[in-house]
C-alpha cells in the first residue's frame, strides 16, 4: 500500500501541481494578449473581463501527472479516458472562444460519452443489489450511462457561476472517489483522482484569491472535469468493479449520488423550472443555488463554502447510514431525501423568506455579511502570492 501511495498518489499529484503552477501564468498571459476572456453581462456576476483558458491549464497539469505515473506503473486503461478528455476539452474551449450552440455541444457530448463507453468497456451496467437488481442488459446500461454522464457533465458546467465553486467541488469529489479507489486497489483511477486534485488546487487559489491573476475555468475546464467525474462514477459502478468487493452492504449507487448530489439535483431543479415555464432547459438565468447565496449577501467564497458544506453533509449522512447497518435501499433513500431538501426545498423556502423579508432572511443576510473577508491579513498575503507569478497586466 505504501508503494501504491507513492506511485499512484504522491508523485502524480506533485507533478500535476508543479506543472499547473508553472503553466498558469503563461496561459493567463496568452488569454490576455489574444483577448480570450469572459465578458460580463446581465446574468454573470463579474464586473470586468476575465481570462478563460483555465481548462487548458488544468489539462496540461493532469497530462504531466499522468505521464509521470507511467514511469512507475502500467496504467494503460487511463488512455481511453485521456482521449475523451482531449475531445471534450477541445469542444469546451471552442465554446469559450466562438460560443457553440447548445444543441451542437449536447450532441458532441453524447458522442464523446459513447467513445468513452466503447473504448473503455465500462458502463453503468450493474445495480449492485439495489432493489434486488444486479447486472442489467447492454441496451439499458448504454442509455443509462449516456443520460447519467451527459447530465453530470452539464451539472458541473452549470455550477460554474462563482469563484471557486466548480474547482472546489471537483477537488472534493475527486478526493472522495480517490479514497474509494485507494481502498478498492484501483490504481489507475487513483492516479486520475490524484492528478485532478493536484492540477485543480493551484487553479483554485488563483481563481479565488487572485486579482490580476484571476482566471476562469471556462467550459473547457468544466466539461473536462465533468467527463472525469463521470468516469469515476462509471468505474465505481461498472460490473466487476473492485469497489464492489469492499463490503456487500456498501451502497455504491448511494455513494456516487451523494458525492454528486448538489450539482446534479440543483441542475435538475433549475432545468425542470425552466421547462415548466416554457423555456429551454439550457436557457441561462440566475436561479441556481449559488445565485441564492449571493442574493443573501454571501461572498463568493462564503457561497462556495456553504454549498460544499451541504454536499459534505449528504456524504457524511450516507457514510453514517452505511456504518449503522442500513440497507442499500435506505442508504439511497436518505441521500435522495437530503439532496432534495438541500436543493429544491431549501431554495423554495428561502425565496419565500425573501419575498416576505422574514427574520430568517434577515438572519441569513447577517451571516452572509460575515463571509466578506477584507483583503488584508492572510487574504492579502495569498493575493500577493497568487499575483506575483510573472503575470502581465494588459
N, C-alpha and C positions, 0 to 999 in steps of 0.2 A: 504494500500500500504506500509505503514511503517513496518507492521508486515511481509509482504512478503519480503521486502528488507532485514530484519534481518534474517529470516528463510531460504530464498531461495538464498540469495546472500552473505551476510556478514559472517555468521557462516560457511557455506560450503567453501567459499573462504579462510578464515583464517585457517581452519583445513587443507585444501589441501596444502596451502602454508607451514604451520609448518611441516606437515608430510613429504613433499618432501624435505624441507630443512634438516630435521633430517635424512632421509634415504639416502640422496645423498652421503655423504662420505662413508657410509657403502657399497653401491652398487659399488661405484667407486673403493674401495679397493678390493672388490671381483673380479671385472673385471681385475684389475691389477694382482692380485695373480693367477688367473686362465688363464691369457693371452687371455681374451675375448676382443680383440682390433681390430680396423680397421687399416689395414696396408696400407702405401702409395703405389701407383702405378702410371702408366703413366697418368691416367685420373683423379686422385684425387689431391686435392690441398694441403693437409697437408704433412709435411716432416717427421713426426715421427708417430709411432703407437699411436692411441688414444682409450681409453676405450669406449665401445659401448653398455652399458646397460641403456641408458637414458630412453628407453621405459618402462622398469620395474620400474624405479624410479618414472616416471610421473604417471604410473598407480597406484602405491601404494598411492601417494598423493591424486589422484582422488577418490580412493576407500575409504580412510579415510574421505574425504569430503562428499561423498555420504552417508556413514554410519552416520556421524554427522547429516546430514539433516533429516535422517529417525527418529531421536529422536524428531523432532519438526513438522513433517508433513507426509502425506501419498503420497509418490512419487513412487508408485508401478510400474507405466508404464516406469520407468527407467530400470527395471530389464532386459527386452529383449535387451536393448542397452548394458547393462553391460555384458550379455552373449556373444554378438557379439564382444565386446571389448576384452574379455578374449581370445576368439578363435583367433582373428586376431593378438593379441599381441603374442600369442604362435607361430603362423606361422612366424611372423616377427622376433621374437627373434631366432627361429630356423634358419631362413635365415641368420641372423647376424653371427651365430656360424658355421653352416655347409654349407651355400651357396646353397639354394634350386634352382631348375631350374625355369626359368621364367614361363614356361608353367604350371608346377605344382602349383606354387604360384597363378597364374592367375585363375586357376580352383578353388582353395580353396577360393579365394576372392569372386568368383561368388556364391559359396555355402554359405558362411557366409552372403552375402547380401540377399540371399533367406531366410535364417534363420531369419534375421532381419525383412524382409518384412512380413513373415507369423506369426512370434511371436508377432510383434507389431501391425499388421493390418494396417500399414501406407505405402503408396507408392505415387509415382508421378502420381496421378490419376485425377488431376483437373488442367485445364489451366487458371482458374480464370478469364475468359472473354477475354483472349488474342485471337485476330482474331475471336472473337465470340464463342470460344470453352469453354466449362466448363468441366464437368465430362467426362472421357474417359473410354472405355472398359477395363476390367481387363487384358486381354492378352496384350493390348498395354501398359498399365501402368506398367505391370511386366517387359516387355522388356526395356522400357524407364528407369525404376528405376535401373535395373541391369547395363545398359550401363552408366548411369549418375554416380551411386555410385562407380562402379569399376573405372571409369575414374577419379573421384575426388580422390579416394584413391591413385591411381598411380601418379596423378598430385602432391599431397603433398609429396609423396615419391621422385619424381624426382627433386623437387626444393631443396632438402636437399643436397646442394653441397658446401655451405659456412657457416661459423659460424653465427648463429643467424637467418638465413633466414626462415627455416621451423618453428621453435618455435616462432619467431617474427610474422610471418604471421598468425599462428594459434591463437596467443594471440589477434591479431587484428580482425580476422574473428569471433572468439568466442565472443569478445566484441560486435561486430555489431549484431550478431544473438541474443546475450543476451539482447541488447536494444530492439530488435523487440519482443522477448518473454516477456520482462517485461511489455511493453505497451499492449501486447495481453493477459496478465494474464496467460501465460503458465508456471506455477511454476516448473514443472518437468524439462522442457528443460532449464529453467533459472538456476536451480541447476546444471545441467550438464555443462552449459556455465561457471558458477562461479567456479566450481572445476577445469575445464580445465584451466582457466586463473590462478587460484591460484597455480596449480601444475606446470604450464609452466614458470611462472616468475622466480622462483629461478633457474630452469634449464637454462633458457635463460642467466642469468647473469653469471653462471659458464661457459657456452658454449662460451660466447663472451669475458668475461674479465678474466676467469681463465687461469692459465698456467699449474701448476701441478694438478689443479682440473678440467681441461677441460674434458668433456665427450660428445660424440656424441649421438644424439637421436636414431640413428640406424633405421633399417627397422621396428623393433618392435614399436618404437615411432611414426614414420611417418605413418605406417599403422593404428596404434591406433587412431591418430588424424584424419586420413583420414575417418575412419568409423564414428567418432564423427561428423565431419563436414558434412558428407553425411547424417547423422541422422538429423542434423539441417535443411538441405535443404529439406529433405523429410517431416519433421514435419511442416515446413513453408508452403509447397505446397500441402500437402495431403487434400483430400476433407473434408470439415467441420472444417478445422483448425481455431483456434481462431484468427490467424493473418488476415484472410480474413474479419473479422468484423470491422477492424480498419477504413478502408475507401475503398469504391468501386473502386476508381481510384488509389489506392496504388498498383503499379506493383510488385507483389510478385516474379514473374519469373525474371523480370529485376533486382530486388534487389538481389536475390540469385546469378544470373550470375555476377553481379557487384562485390559482395563480393569475389567470387571465380575466378575472371576474369584472373589475371596474371598467376597463376599456371596452370589453365585449358587451356588457349589459348597458353601459351608458350609450354605446353606439346603437344597440337595439332600441333603446328608449328614444333617442333622437330621430332615428330613421322612421320608427313607427309613427311618431308625432307628425313628421313631415308628410308621410303618406296619407295620414288621416286628414291633413289639411289640404290634400290635393296637390302637393308639391312632389318634386323628385326627391328620392331618399338621399341623393348626392348634392342637393342644393345647399350651399353654405349658409350658416346663420350663427347666432350666439346663444345657443340653448344647451351647450354641453355643461357638464358638471363643473369644469374649471371656470367657465364663464360665470356660473352662480357664485363661486367663491370670490371672484373678482368683484362682482356686484355687492357682495357682503363686506367689501373693503379689505380683503386679504391681499397681501403682496403676491408676486409670482411664486416666490419660494415658499410662502405660507400656504398658498393653494396647493402647490406640489406636495409639500409635506403632509397636508391634510388628506389629500386623495390617496397618496401612497400608504398612509396610516389606515384608511378604510380598507384598502386591499390587503394589508398585512393582518388586520383583524380577521378578515374572512379566512385567510390561510391558517391563522392560528386556531380559529374555531374548528376548521376541518381537522387539523392535527390533533386537537383535544378530543374531538368526537372519535377519531381513529384510536387514540390511546385509551379511551374509555370503553372500547369494545363495540362501538356502534356498527351496525351492518353497513355494507357498501351503499345500500339504498338510502339509509338515514344520513350517512355522510354527505350524499348528494343533496338530499332534501335540505339539510342545514345550510349547505353552501348556496343553494338556489334562493332560499328564503332571505339570507343575509345579503346576497348580491342584489336582489330586487329591492330590498329595504334601503340599501345604501345608494341606490341609483334612482329608480322610479319613485319610490315613496319619499325619500329624503328631498329630492328635487321639488316634487309637488308640494310637500309640506312647507318647505322654505319659501316657495313662491307665494303661498297663501299668507305666510307670516309677513312677507314683504308687502303684499297688497294692502294689508290692514295695519302695517307698521307696528306689529306687536312687540311686547317686551323681549320675546325670544329673538326676533330680528335685530332689535337694538343691541341685545347682548352679543350676538354674533358680529355685529359691526364693531363693537368694542374689542372683541377678541381679534378681529381682522386687523385693527389698527396696531395691535401689539406685534403683528408679524412683519411690520415695516421696519426693517433693520436699517439704521442710518449707515451711510458709507463712512464709517470710522472704525477704529479698532481692528479686529481681525478681518472684518469685511473689507475695509480699505486696504489692508495688507494683502489679502487674496486678490483684490482687483489689481493692485500694482504688480503682483507676481504674474498674473494672467496677461496683463497688458504689456509686460516688459520683454516679450519674446520676439524681438525683431519685427514688430508689426508696423507697417507703413500706413499712415493716415492719408487717404487720397482726398 
